[in-house]
Amino acid sequence: MRNEKPIKKLYNHPLYKVWSNMKTRCKSKHNQNEYWNGRGITVCDEWQRFLPFYKWAIRKWKPGLTLDRKNNDGNYEPNNCRFVTYSVQNLNRRKPKRLPRNYSDYINPPK
């Protein structure tokens, strides 16, 4: 096994929390729902360890950006992930199964 002692210094880096949260969303029994785990969204084999994820992410990440999947139905993997602002990430999401009762008001606001 490779010596990964230097990685311990990275545990306090913000990307460690990004990586940890990504894995938790996909593996947690509490997330077996329509959002991640229940849809079959997984983390690629390469990113099961933090250091490969860190090496990919550190070239793209800046404070204030969030991890986003380009294809919302795709997995967490280098070719499908990017870092974007929260406002951009909000545009990249699935439509709700049920629309709010007053949904037409959102499209055609009352005058």
HUBELQUI-V667442 format. One record per pair of residues at least 12 apart in sequence whose ideal C-beta (glycine too) atoms are under 10 Angstrom apart, sorted by the first residue. I is the first residue (numbers start at 1). J is the second residue. D is the distance in Angstrom with one decimal. If there is no record, write none. Layout:
i:j:d
I:J:D
I:J:D
//
This chain:
i:j:d
2:49:9.7
2:51:8.9
4:49:8.1
4:50:8.7
4:51:6.4
6:51:8.8
7:49:8.7
7:50:6.3
7:51:5.5
7:54:7.9
10:50:7.0
10:51:7.9
10:54:6.2
10:58:9.5
11:50:8.5
13:50:9.4
13:54:7.4
13:57:9.7
13:58:8.6
13:61:9.7
14:57:9.9
14:61:8.0
14:63:7.0
14:65:10.0
15:50:8.3
15:53:7.4
15:54:5.6
15:56:9.8
15:57:5.2
15:58:6.7
15:61:6.1
15:67:9.0
15:83:9.8
16:50:6.3
16:53:9.1
16:54:7.7
18:53:8.3
18:54:9.5
18:57:7.1
18:61:7.7
18:65:9.4
18:66:7.9
18:67:5.3
18:83:8.8
19:43:8.8
19:47:7.3
19:48:9.9
19:49:9.3
19:50:5.3
19:51:9.8
19:52:9.8
19:53:4.8
19:54:7.3
19:57:7.7
19:67:8.6
19:76:9.5
20:50:8.2
20:53:9.9
21:67:8.3
22:36:9.3
22:41:9.8
22:43:6.1
22:47:7.7
22:53:8.0
22:67:6.2
22:69:9.7
22:76:5.5
22:81:8.8
23:42:9.7
23:43:5.5
23:47:8.1
23:48:7.7
23:50:9.3
23:53:9.2
23:76:8.4
24:36:9.3
24:37:9.8
24:43:10.0
25:37:7.3
25:41:7.6
25:43:8.9
25:76:8.6
26:39:9.8
26:40:9.3
26:41:5.6
26:42:5.5
26:43:5.3
26:75:8.3
26:76:6.9
27:42:8.5
27:43:7.9
34:94:8.5
34:97:7.6
35:93:9.9
35:94:8.7
36:76:9.2
39:72:9.3
39:73:7.1
39:94:9.2
40:73:8.8
40:75:8.3
41:69:7.9
41:72:8.9
41:73:7.8
41:74:7.8
41:75:6.0
41:76:7.2
42:74:9.8
42:75:4.9
42:76:7.1
42:77:8.7
43:75:6.9
43:76:4.6
43:77:7.8
44:75:6.1
44:76:6.4
44:77:3.8
44:78:7.4
44:79:9.2
44:80:8.8
44:81:9.3
45:77:9.0
46:77:7.4
46:78:7.2
47:75:9.5
47:76:6.3
47:77:7.1
47:78:7.9
47:81:8.8
52:78:9.0
53:67:9.6
53:76:8.9
53:78:9.0
53:81:9.4
56:77:9.6
56:78:5.4
56:81:8.1
57:78:9.4
57:81:8.4
57:83:7.3
59:83:9.9
60:78:9.9
60:81:8.6
60:82:6.8
60:83:5.0
60:84:9.9
61:82:9.8
61:83:4.9
62:83:7.1
62:85:9.8
64:83:9.4
64:85:6.9
64:86:8.3
65:82:8.8
65:83:3.9
65:84:6.1
65:85:6.3
65:86:8.6
65:88:9.1
65:89:9.0
66:82:9.8
66:83:6.7
66:84:6.5
66:85:7.4
66:86:5.8
66:88:8.8
66:89:5.4
66:90:9.9
67:81:6.1
67:82:7.9
67:83:6.2
67:84:8.5
67:89:8.5
68:80:9.4
68:81:6.9
68:82:5.5
68:83:7.0
68:84:4.7
68:85:9.3
68:86:9.5
68:88:7.1
68:89:4.7
68:90:9.8
68:91:9.8
68:92:5.9
68:93:9.6
69:81:5.8
69:82:8.2
69:89:9.4
69:92:7.6
70:82:6.1
70:84:9.4
70:92:7.5
71:92:9.1
72:92:6.2
72:93:6.5
72:94:5.7
73:94:8.1
//
